[in-house]
Amino acid sequence: MIKVESLKDYVGIISNEEFINLATRIYMITDFICKDYPKHKEWYFIKQLPAITGEKRNILFVRNPENQNEIISMACLKKDEEEQKICTLYVSDKCRGLGIGTAIVEESMKWLGTTKPFITLADYKLEMFKSIINKYNWELKEIVSGLYNNRSQELCFNGMLIKDSDYTLEQQLHNRLVRALEYRKNQLK
């Protein structure tokens, strides 16, 4: 059985030094994504991590059952009035295909209170996430260019980053077409 833990459960339970060590080990499995999301490290340590003491953010993680010091999966979550979002989701390359992604996504959805969490990913990662997207019938709602970098487009599932009123008419029509094509594709499955 896959054990998904919440970093919230360790607040005030372990020493500050142990907590920072654990939080850092959780972060380190995603450090490489700074090339796609240049402010990922700042966001994690300045915004996400301090906010887990409140009700609006959480960090879930999975340890390697054979080595409890090794973190093999993590998810950063945000839940407020506007969105229920999986901000970061990662499963170690060597552990994919073992059900860990499903386990952490299901725990994420449980904490967020929805089976349709808002999640974005770089277009070139679509294949990696395809099984999860299809399993839960997540819907592509928007494609945003140049959001985090100039190398990829950000695919937005189950929600939108930018409200239609912020777009030009051409961008609004493009987004509606993307949603219509996605809907049609799902109908043909």
N, C-alpha and C positions, 0 to 999 in steps of 0.2 A: 504494500500500500504506500502511496506517495503522501508524504506529510508536508503540507503547505503551512508555513508559519507566518505570523504577523510580527513585524518589528515593533509595533505598538505594545505587544505583550511583554516586551523587555524593558520598556520605559520604567525607570525607578526600581526595577527588580535586580538588575546587574549593575556593577559599578560603572561610572561614567566612562572610564577607560575601556572596559569591556564592550560597552554599548557603541562607542566610537569605532572600536576595532571591528565589530560585527557590521555596523553600518557601512564602513569603508570596504569591507570584503564584499558586501552586497553590491556596492557601487562598482567595484573593480571589474566585475564580469561584463559591465557595459561601457567601460572607459573608452573602448575603441570606437564607439559611435560618435565621439566628438568630431570626427571628420565629416559626418553628415549633419550633426547637430552641434555646432561649435560652442554653444553655451550650456551643454549638457551637464558638465561638472559643476558649474556655478549654480545651475538650476537645482540639481540634486542636493547639494550641501547648503545652499542659502535659502531655497524656497521649499522644496519637498520634504527634506529630512526634519527641519525644525517644526513643520506644520503637522507632523504625525501625532503630536501630543494633543491636538484638537480633534474635532469630529470630521473634518473635511478631507483629510489626506491619510493615506496608508501606504505601507510598503510590505508586500508579501514576498516570501522567498522559500526556496527549497534547498536543503543541504544534500550533499552526496551521502547516501546511507552508509557507505563504506569509509567515509572520511568526513566527519561532522564539521570540520573546519573549512571544507570546500563548498562554496555556494554554486549551485548548478542552474538555478533559475531565479528570476525576480520579476516583479510587476510593481510599478508605481501607480497609485490610484488617486483620483480626485473626485469628490462627490460634493456638489453644492446645488443651489437652486437652479442654476443654468445648465449644468452638465454632469453626467456620470461618465467619467473618462478613464480609460487605461492609457496613462501617459507614456509609460515605458513597459515593454514586455520582451523578455528574453529567456531563451533556453539554450544552454551550452551546446555547441555543435555536437559534441560527443554523446549527448544525452537525448538527441531528437529522435522521435519515433517510439518513445517509451511511455507515452501517455502523460509526461510531465507538463507539456504545454496545455493539454486539456484540463489537467488538475488545477493548474494555477489560474487558467482562464475561468473555470467554474467557480473557484473561490473568489476571484475578482468580481465576477458577476453577482455572486451572493452578497459580498460586502457593498457593492455599488447599488444593489437592489434592482437590477435590470439584466435582461438577456441580450439587450442591444446597446452595449456601452459604446460611447464615442471613442474611436481609435483612429489614429493616422499612421501611415507608414510610407516610406519612400517607394516610388513606383518599382524600382528594381528588386524590392523585397517581396513583391506580391506572391511569387511562387512559393516562398518560404511560409507564408501565412495562408495560402489558399485553402488548405484542409480545414483550418479553424474557421475561416470566413464562410466556407460552404457548410460546415457542420452546424453552425449557429445561424445560417442564413443572414449574415450581416450584409447591409446594403451600401453600395458606393453612392455617396451623396454629393461629393465635390472633389475636384482636382485643383490643387493650388500650385502654381509655379513660383519658384524663387523664395519660398517661405523661410526655409532654414539654410539653404545653399542654392547655388546655381547649377548643380549637377543633376538634380532630379526633381520630379514633381511629387508633391505630397498627396497621397490618396486618403480621402476622409470617408470613413465608414460610420453609418448610423448617426451622423450629425454633420454640421458644417462649421468651419472655422470663421468664415466671413459671412455676414448676413447679406441677403440678396440686395438690400438697399445700398450696400457699400460697393457693389459691382456696377460696371457699365452695363448698358443694355446687352451688348454683345456677349459679355461674360455671363450674364444671367441666362441668356439663351443657350450658351454652351453648357452651362451646368444643368439646365433642364434637359437638354439632349442626352447628356451623360446619364442622368437619372432614368430617363425613359429607356435608353438602351440597356441599362443594368436591369431594370424591371422586366423588359422583354426577354432578356437572357435567362432570368430566373423562372419565367413562365414556361420556357421551353425545356427546362430540366426535367 
